[in-house]
Amino acid sequence: MDARLMKLLTDDDPAVFTIEHERGKSPFFITVDHGGRRLPKQLGNLGLTEAELRRHIAWDIGAGAVSRQLGDALGAFTIHQTYSRLVIDCNRDPSVAASIVTVSESTEIPGNRNLGQAEREARAREILWPYHRRIVEALDRRKAAGLPTVLIAMHSFTPVFKGVARPWQVGVLYNRDSRFAHVVKAVLEAEGDLVVGDNEPYAVGDATDYTIPVHGERRHLPHVEIEIRQDLIAEEPGQRSWAKRLAHVLPEAYRRLEQDRIGWNQANP
C-alpha cells in the first residue's frame, strides 16, 4: 500500500502529545518521550497482555507524573508523548531498526513483526514527527522571544535489567556536551542520600537517542537527560518527592552553570 494512503490514527484516538505551561517563562523545557502507553485502536494490543503493557517495555513508569509536578513547580513548558514506545520510539531516529522493536528486553512484540515500509512510515508520520515538530515550534518561539532555554529530557529505568540490579537512584545522561549534566550530578550528589549515575544506566548516542542530540546539541542548548529508578516513582508519594527534589536541584544547577559562564566571559573579554 502507498504510504501516503495509509492512515493509522482515527478520530477516536487521543492526541499525539499533551502540553502544560505552553507559555511558561521558566528557562526549563521538559520533554517526556516515553510518558504514555496508549496504542492506536487499529493496532489492538500488539499481541500483548495488559500486564505486559503496564511494564517498562511500553513506557517510562512514573516519568510523566514526576514531570507534570515538576513543570507545575517551575512553571516550565512540558510536553508528554501519548503513545507507547512499542508503537514507535519517539527518542529514536525512525531510520534506526530499534525505532520499532520486535523484541523488547526478552518480550516478543507480535504486532510489530513483518511490518511493511508503509506501516513504519505511517507510525513515524502520525506519531513521531508531529511530536518533534511541536518541540521545534516551541523552541523556535522561545528563541525568537529571547527566552533562555535548558532542555530537560525526563525518563525512568528499571531497578533490575535482565537479572542485574542497578544501584543508582538517578542517572544524568549526555552525549557530546557534559557541562550541564555534570553540574546537575554535583548538585544531586550534594543531597547526600543518592547514588548518581554518570551516563548510567544508559549513555546518550546518535543511534540510541533523538531528543538530546537533535533538540539539545544542534541548538547548543544546556541540556541533560534525567533517568529516575522506577521503584522510587511508581507511586504518588515518590513522584511528589522527586518532583520537589528536582524543583530545587535544577534551578541551583542552572545558577551554577550561569555563574561559571559569566566568570569565564569576564576572564576572557
Secondary structure, DSSP 4 states (H G I P E B T S, - for coil): --GGG-----TTSPPSEEEESTT--SSEEEEETT---B--GGGTTTT--HHHHTSTTTS-TTHHHHHHHHHHHHT-EEEEE-B-TTT--TTS-TTSGGGS-SEETTEE-GGGTT--HHHHHHHIIIIIHHHHHHHHHHHHHHHHHT---EEEEEEEE-SEETTEE---SEEEE-SS--HHHHHHHHHHHTTSS--EEES-S----TTT-SIIIIIIITTT--EEEEEEEGGGTSSHHHHHHHHHHHHHHHHHHHHHHHHHHHHHHHH--
